[in-house]
Amino acid sequence: MTTREQDRLDAVEERVDSFIDRFAALVGLALGAILTAVALGDDPGTLDWSWIGTLCAVAFVWIVVLSVRRPVLALTPWIGAVYVVGLLVLMAALTWFSPFFAFMTIGAYGHAACYLYGTWRCPAIGVAAACAAFSQMGGRLALPWSPGWWWALAALILGNSLIAGGFVWFSTMSAQQTERRKKMIAELETALAENVQLHAQLVAQARQAGVQDERTRMAREIHDTIAQGLTGIVTQLEAADAATTDADVRERMRIARGLARESLTEARRSVDALRPEPLEDAQLPEALGDLVERWSETTGIRVRRETTGATRPLLPDVEVALFRVAQEALANVAKHSDATTVGITLSYMDDVVVLDVRDDGRGFDPPDRAGGGFGLTAMEQRVHRVSGTLTVESAPGEGTALSASVPAIPAEVTL
């Protein structure tokens, strides 16, 4: 059931309760007058019709002015108390003249529950129950009253009070539950509105973060694939221009064409967010071996490669991070170090896998690394993304040592 449908049902329930509470006393008053006139109409001397007429008129005006007409004056606490007391007095007087006016007790019970609060309802219900019991015992028409009549009257008062009190109690509890339900629905609607707004903010923030992450990823991939490939191609073309023999020129052109094809393939895979091609069909040690071999062939720099520990498949993101770090480290060596020898060690340990890249080049002062371009920053981002650490040690004239340590997360574990 939707909130709107529940509101409609509550409105209908309120209208029905309002009709019963405000007109039951009038209906009882009319029924009492009609039944009295029908039952005793052939004996007008039995009743004082002037008193009955006057009391009926006063009761009618009393109920209409204070309980029926809007705004309902009896809803004000002190006016409600005066109204209920007056209604009970008029009902008791009319019931004294004719027991048929006890029909007004139906409305009296409801009005006592509606316009009185707390324990003040109990004496009002008791008085109404006494009027009903007096009527049930035949009223003053049952004179003379015997002791048994009084005992029966007391029993009926008690029974009527318990029955009427039970109905009033259940009605009050139902009304309170309805109010609590309305309050809870209102609070829930407010909370839902706030959650919708918060959700919209989170979605916007997530979208913005996703866009930023994708931009960063593409920047790293372009740097690691297209930029490095173009650098290698330019290097080979320059070497071809400086070559003295046709064989040397053809060899340089062959390497440049190979680098162009590899760069194009890696660029397409980067756009599709796929793993580097060397890692598709081989484990990390073999992929690093192919990378080192091609790099050494292209640059002419000698490389010593070593793998220690028990090799095992790692989570793809971990292997990609280490592969790209090795790729970037070798590219930096080729561009900046003037090294003659490079050492690469891949160490498999129980909890971590460590990649060490060392060269005997000219080195640099680590505080100057901030101006060294995007390479080191991209490596740090890749390693940190898989909860790893990257350290760089170097000094002018003493070469450079780079170490990337990442968690040894098995390939079958998903993040």
C-alpha positions as CSV (number, residue, x, y, z in Angstrom):
1,M,0.0,0.0,0.0
2,T,1.4,3.4,-1.0
3,T,1.6,6.4,1.2
4,R,-1.1,8.2,-0.7
5,E,-3.5,5.3,-0.4
6,Q,-2.8,5.1,3.3
7,D,-3.5,8.8,3.7
8,R,-6.9,8.3,1.9
9,L,-7.8,5.4,4.2
10,D,-6.9,7.5,7.3
11,A,-9.0,10.4,6.0
12,V,-12.0,8.1,5.5
13,E,-11.5,6.6,9.0
14,E,-11.3,10.1,10.5
15,R,-14.5,11.2,8.8
16,V,-16.3,8.0,10.0
17,D,-15.1,8.5,13.6
18,S,-16.1,12.2,13.5
19,F,-19.6,11.3,12.3
20,I,-20.0,8.7,15.1
21,D,-18.6,10.9,17.8
22,R,-20.5,14.1,16.9
23,F,-23.9,12.7,16.0
24,A,-24.4,9.6,18.2
25,A,-25.7,11.8,21.0
26,L,-28.1,13.5,18.7
27,V,-29.3,10.2,17.4
28,G,-29.8,8.9,20.9
29,L,-31.6,12.1,21.8
30,A,-34.0,11.8,18.9
31,L,-34.6,8.1,19.4
32,G,-35.3,8.6,23.1
33,A,-37.8,11.3,22.3
34,I,-39.5,9.3,19.6
35,L,-39.7,6.1,21.6
36,T,-41.0,7.9,24.6
37,A,-43.7,9.6,22.6
38,V,-44.7,6.2,20.9
39,A,-44.6,4.2,24.2
40,L,-46.4,6.6,26.4
41,G,-48.2,8.8,24.0
42,D,-51.6,7.5,25.1
43,D,-50.9,8.4,28.7
44,P,-49.7,12.0,28.7
45,G,-50.2,12.4,32.3
46,T,-47.4,9.9,33.1
47,L,-44.7,12.3,32.0
48,D,-44.1,16.0,32.4
49,W,-43.8,16.8,28.7
50,S,-42.8,20.4,29.3
51,W,-39.7,19.3,31.1
52,I,-38.8,16.7,28.5
53,G,-39.3,19.2,25.7
54,T,-37.2,21.8,27.4
55,L,-34.4,19.4,28.2
56,C,-34.4,18.0,24.7
57,A,-34.1,21.5,23.2
58,V,-31.3,22.4,25.6
59,A,-29.5,19.1,24.9
60,F,-29.9,19.6,21.1
61,V,-28.5,23.1,21.2
62,W,-25.7,22.1,23.7
63,I,-24.5,19.2,21.4
64,V,-24.8,21.2,18.1
65,V,-23.1,24.4,19.4
66,L,-20.2,22.7,21.3
67,S,-19.6,19.5,19.4
68,V,-21.1,19.5,15.9
69,R,-20.6,23.0,14.6
70,R,-17.1,23.8,13.2
71,P,-14.7,24.8,14.5
72,V,-15.5,22.3,17.3
73,L,-15.3,24.3,20.5
74,A,-15.2,21.1,22.7
75,L,-11.7,20.3,21.3
76,T,-10.5,23.1,23.7
77,P,-9.7,21.1,26.9
78,W,-11.6,23.2,29.4
79,I,-14.6,23.7,27.1
80,G,-14.5,19.9,26.4
81,A,-14.7,19.2,30.1
82,V,-17.7,21.6,30.5
83,Y,-19.4,20.1,27.5
84,V,-19.1,16.5,28.7
85,V,-20.3,17.4,32.2
86,G,-23.3,19.3,30.8
87,L,-24.1,16.4,28.4
88,L,-24.1,13.9,31.3
89,V,-26.3,16.1,33.4
90,L,-28.8,16.5,30.6
91,M,-28.7,12.8,29.7
92,A,-29.3,11.9,33.4
93,A,-32.2,14.2,33.7
94,L,-33.8,12.9,30.5
95,T,-33.2,9.3,31.5
96,W,-34.9,10.1,34.8
97,F,-38.0,11.1,32.9
98,S,-37.8,8.3,30.3
99,P,-35.5,5.3,30.2
100,F,-35.5,5.5,26.4
101,F,-33.2,8.5,26.5
102,A,-30.4,6.1,27.7
103,F,-29.6,5.7,23.9
104,M,-27.6,8.9,24.4
105,T,-25.0,6.9,26.3
106,I,-23.6,5.7,23.0
107,G,-22.6,9.3,22.2
108,A,-21.6,10.0,25.8
109,Y,-19.0,7.2,25.8
110,G,-17.4,8.5,22.6
111,H,-17.5,12.1,23.6
112,A,-15.9,11.3,27.0
113,A,-13.0,9.6,25.1
114,C,-12.8,12.4,22.6
115,Y,-12.9,15.5,24.8
116,L,-11.5,14.3,28.1
117,Y,-7.9,13.2,28.9
118,G,-6.3,10.7,31.2
119,T,-8.2,9.4,34.2
120,W,-10.9,12.0,33.8
121,R,-12.6,9.7,31.3
122,C,-13.3,7.1,34.0
123,P,-15.9,9.0,36.1
124,A,-17.6,10.3,32.9
125,I,-17.9,6.7,31.6
126,G,-19.1,5.6,35.0
127,V,-21.9,8.2,35.0
128,A,-22.9,7.3,31.5
129,A,-22.9,3.6,32.5
130,A,-25.1,4.4,35.5
131,C,-27.6,6.1,33.3
132,A,-27.7,3.1,31.0
133,A,-28.0,0.7,34.0
134,F,-30.9,2.8,35.4
135,S,-32.7,2.6,32.1
136,Q,-32.0,-1.2,31.9
137,M,-33.6,-1.6,35.3
138,G,-36.8,0.2,34.1
139,G,-36.0,3.7,35.5
140,R,-38.3,5.5,37.9
141,L,-41.2,3.6,36.3
142,A,-40.0,0.5,38.2
143,L,-40.9,2.0,41.6
144,P,-40.9,0.9,44.3
145,W,-37.2,-0.1,44.3
146,S,-36.3,-3.1,46.4
147,P,-32.8,-4.0,47.8
148,G,-32.4,-6.5,45.0
149,W,-33.1,-3.8,42.5
150,W,-30.2,-1.8,43.9
151,W,-27.9,-4.8,43.8
152,A,-28.8,-5.5,40.2
153,L,-28.3,-1.8,39.4
154,A,-24.8,-1.9,40.9
155,A,-24.0,-5.0,38.9
156,L,-25.2,-3.4,35.7
157,I,-23.3,-0.2,36.3
158,L,-20.1,-2.3,36.8
159,G,-20.7,-4.4,33.7
160,N,-21.6,-1.4,31.6
161,S,-18.5,0.5,32.8
162,L,-16.2,-2.4,32.0
163,I,-17.7,-3.0,28.6
164,A,-17.7,0.7,27.7
165,G,-14.3,1.3,29.3
166,G,-12.9,-1.6,27.2
167,F,-14.2,-0.1,24.0
168,V,-13.0,3.3,24.9
169,W,-9.6,1.9,25.8
170,F,-9.3,0.0,22.5
171,S,-10.5,3.1,20.6
172,T,-7.9,5.3,22.3
173,M,-5.1,2.8,21.7
174,S,-6.1,2.6,18.0
175,A,-6.2,6.4,17.7
176,Q,-2.7,6.7,19.4
177,Q,-1.4,4.0,17.1
178,T,-2.8,5.8,14.1
179,E,-1.1,9.1,15.2
180,R,2.2,7.3,15.8
181,R,1.9,5.7,12.4
182,K,1.3,9.0,10.7
183,K,4.2,10.5,12.6
184,M,6.4,7.6,11.5
185,I,5.3,7.9,7.9
186,A,6.0,11.6,8.0
187,E,9.5,11.0,9.5
188,L,10.1,8.2,6.9
189,E,9.1,10.5,4.1
190,T,11.5,13.1,5.4
191,A,14.3,10.6,5.7
192,L,13.6,9.2,2.3
193,A,13.7,12.7,0.8
194,E,17.0,13.4,2.6
195,N,18.4,10.0,1.4
196,V,17.4,10.7,-2.2
197,Q,19.3,14.0,-2.0
198,L,22.3,12.3,-0.4
199,H,22.1,9.5,-3.0
200,A,22.1,12.1,-5.7
201,Q,25.2,13.8,-4.2
202,L,27.0,10.5,-3.8
203,V,26.2,9.5,-7.4
204,A,27.5,12.9,-8.6
205,Q,30.7,12.5,-6.5
206,A,31.2,8.9,-7.6
207,R,30.7,10.0,-11.3
208,Q,33.2,12.7,-10.8
209,A,35.7,10.4,-9.1
210,G,35.2,7.8,-11.8
211,V,35.9,10.4,-14.5
212,Q,39.0,11.5,-12.7
213,D,40.2,7.9,-12.2
214,E,39.6,7.1,-15.9
215,R,41.5,10.2,-16.9
216,T,44.4,9.2,-14.7
217,R,44.3,5.7,-16.0
218,M,44.4,6.9,-19.6
219,A,47.2,9.3,-18.8
220,R,49.3,6.4,-17.4
221,E,48.5,4.1,-20.3
222,I,49.3,6.7,-22.9
223,H,52.6,7.4,-21.1
224,D,53.4,3.8,-20.8
225,T,52.5,2.8,-24.4
226,I,52.2,5.5,-27.0
227,A,54.7,7.9,-25.5
228,Q,57.4,5.3,-24.9
229,G,56.7,3.7,-28.3
230,L,57.1,7.0,-30.1
231,T,60.3,7.7,-28.1
232,G,61.7,4.4,-29.3
233,I,60.6,5.0,-32.9
234,V,62.2,8.5,-32.9
235,T,65.4,7.0,-31.4
236,Q,65.6,4.3,-34.1
237,L,64.9,6.8,-36.9
238,E,67.6,9.1,-35.7
239,A,70.0,6.1,-35.5
240,A,69.0,5.2,-39.1
241,D,69.8,8.7,-40.3
242,A,73.2,8.4,-38.6
243,A,73.9,4.8,-40.0
244,T,76.7,4.4,-42.5
245,T,75.6,1.1,-44.1
246,D,72.3,0.0,-45.8
247,A,72.2,-3.0,-43.5
248,D,72.3,-0.9,-40.4
249,V,69.6,1.4,-41.8
250,R,67.3,-1.6,-42.6
251,E,67.8,-3.0,-39.1
252,R,66.9,0.3,-37.5
253,M,63.8,0.6,-39.7
254,R,62.8,-2.9,-38.8
255,I,63.0,-2.2,-35.1
256,A,61.1,1.1,-35.6
257,R,58.3,-0.7,-37.5
258,G,58.1,-3.3,-34.7
259,L,57.9,-0.6,-32.1
260,A,55.1,1.1,-34.0
261,R,53.0,-2.1,-34.3
262,E,53.5,-2.8,-30.6
263,S,52.6,0.7,-29.6
264,L,49.4,0.6,-31.8
265,T,48.4,-2.7,-30.2
266,E,49.0,-1.5,-26.7
267,A,47.2,1.7,-27.4
268,R,44.1,-0.2,-28.5
269,R,44.3,-2.5,-25.4
270,S,44.7,0.5,-23.1
271,V,41.5,2.1,-24.6
272,D,39.6,-1.2,-23.9
273,A,41.2,-1.4,-20.3
274,L,42.8,-4.8,-21.1
275,R,46.0,-6.3,-19.7
276,P,49.2,-5.7,-21.6
277,E,49.5,-8.2,-24.4
278,P,52.7,-9.9,-23.0
279,L,50.7,-10.9,-19.9
280,E,47.8,-12.4,-21.8
281,D,49.7,-15.6,-22.7
282,A,52.5,-15.7,-20.2
283,Q,53.2,-15.2,-16.5
284,L,55.0,-12.2,-15.2
285,P,58.6,-13.6,-15.2
286,E,58.3,-14.6,-18.9
287,A,56.6,-11.3,-19.8
288,L,59.4,-9.4,-18.1
289,G,61.9,-11.5,-20.0
290,D,60.4,-10.7,-23.3
291,L,60.3,-7.0,-22.4
292,V,63.9,-6.9,-21.3
293,E,65.1,-8.7,-24.4
294,R,63.3,-6.3,-26.8
295,W,64.4,-3.3,-24.8
296,S,68.1,-4.5,-24.8
297,E,67.9,-5.1,-28.5
298,T,66.5,-1.6,-29.1
299,T,68.8,0.3,-26.8
300,G,72.0,-1.8,-27.0
301,I,72.2,-1.7,-23.1
302,R,73.1,-5.0,-21.5
303,V,70.6,-6.4,-19.0
304,R,71.0,-9.0,-16.2
305,R,67.7,-10.5,-15.2
306,E,67.0,-12.8,-12.3
307,T,63.9,-14.3,-10.7
308,T,64.0,-15.7,-7.1
309,G,61.5,-17.6,-5.1
310,A,58.6,-19.8,-6.1
311,T,56.8,-18.1,-9.1
312,R,53.0,-18.2,-9.1
313,P,50.2,-16.4,-10.8
314,L,49.2,-13.2,-9.1
315,L,46.1,-11.0,-9.3
316,P,46.1,-9.4,-12.7
317,D,46.2,-5.8,-11.3
318,V,49.3,-6.7,-9.4
319,E,51.1,-8.2,-12.4
320,V,50.1,-5.3,-14.6
321,A,51.4,-2.8,-12.0
322,L,54.8,-4.6,-11.8
323,F,55.0,-4.9,-15.6
324,R,54.3,-1.2,-16.1
325,V,56.8,-0.2,-13.4
326,A,59.5,-2.3,-15.1
327,Q,58.6,-0.8,-18.5
328,E,58.7,2.8,-17.2
329,A,62.0,2.1,-15.3
330,L,63.7,0.8,-18.4
331,A,62.4,3.7,-20.4
332,N,63.8,6.2,-17.9
333,V,67.2,4.4,-18.0
334,A,67.2,4.7,-21.8
335,K,66.3,8.4,-21.8
336,H,68.2,9.7,-18.8
337,S,70.9,7.5,-17.3
338,D,73.5,6.8,-20.0
339,A,73.9,3.4,-18.3
340,T,75.8,0.5,-19.8
341,T,74.3,-2.2,-17.6
342,V,70.9,-2.8,-16.0
343,G,70.0,-5.4,-13.4
344,I,66.4,-6.5,-12.9
345,T,65.4,-8.9,-10.1
346,L,61.9,-10.2,-9.5
347,S,61.6,-11.8,-6.0
348,Y,58.7,-13.9,-4.9
349,M,58.3,-14.0,-1.1
350,D,55.5,-15.4,1.1
351,D,53.6,-12.1,1.5
352,V,55.0,-9.7,-1.1
353,V,56.6,-9.7,-4.5
354,V,59.5,-7.2,-5.1
355,L,60.8,-5.8,-8.3
356,D,64.3,-4.2,-8.2
357,V,65.7,-2.3,-11.1
358,R,69.3,-1.0,-10.9
359,D,71.6,0.7,-13.4
360,D,75.1,2.1,-13.4
361,G,74.2,5.4,-15.0
362,R,74.8,8.9,-13.9
363,G,72.1,9.0,-11.3
364,F,70.4,12.0,-9.9
365,D,69.6,13.8,-6.7
366,P,66.2,12.4,-5.4
367,P,64.9,15.8,-4.3
368,D,65.0,16.8,-8.0
369,R,62.6,14.0,-8.9
370,A,59.6,16.3,-8.7
371,G,60.7,17.9,-11.9
372,G,61.4,14.7,-13.7
373,G,58.1,14.4,-15.4
374,F,55.1,12.1,-15.2
375,G,57.1,8.8,-15.1
376,L,57.8,8.4,-11.4
377,T,54.4,9.8,-10.5
378,A,52.7,7.2,-12.7
379,M,54.8,4.4,-11.2
380,E,53.8,5.5,-7.7
381,Q,50.2,5.7,-8.6
382,R,50.2,2.2,-10.1
383,V,51.9,0.7,-7.1
384,H,49.8,2.5,-4.5
385,R,46.7,1.4,-6.3
386,V,47.5,-2.2,-5.4
387,S,48.5,-1.3,-1.8
388,G,52.2,-1.4,-2.6
389,T,55.2,0.8,-2.0
390,L,57.8,2.3,-4.3
391,T,61.3,3.5,-3.3
392,V,63.9,5.2,-5.4
393,E,67.6,5.6,-4.3
394,S,70.1,7.5,-6.4
395,A,73.0,9.9,-6.2
396,P,74.8,11.8,-8.9
397,G,77.4,9.5,-10.5
398,E,76.3,6.4,-8.6
399,G,73.4,5.1,-10.7
400,T,69.9,4.5,-9.6
401,A,68.1,1.7,-7.7
402,L,64.3,1.4,-7.9
403,S,62.3,-1.1,-5.8
404,A,58.5,-1.8,-6.0
405,S,57.0,-4.0,-3.4
406,V,53.4,-5.2,-3.8
407,P,51.2,-7.8,-1.9
408,A,51.5,-11.3,-3.2
409,I,47.8,-11.7,-3.9
410,P,47.0,-15.0,-5.7
411,A,45.3,-14.9,-9.0
412,E,42.2,-16.7,-7.8
413,V,41.4,-14.0,-5.1
414,T,39.1,-11.1,-6.2
415,L,39.1,-7.6,-4.7
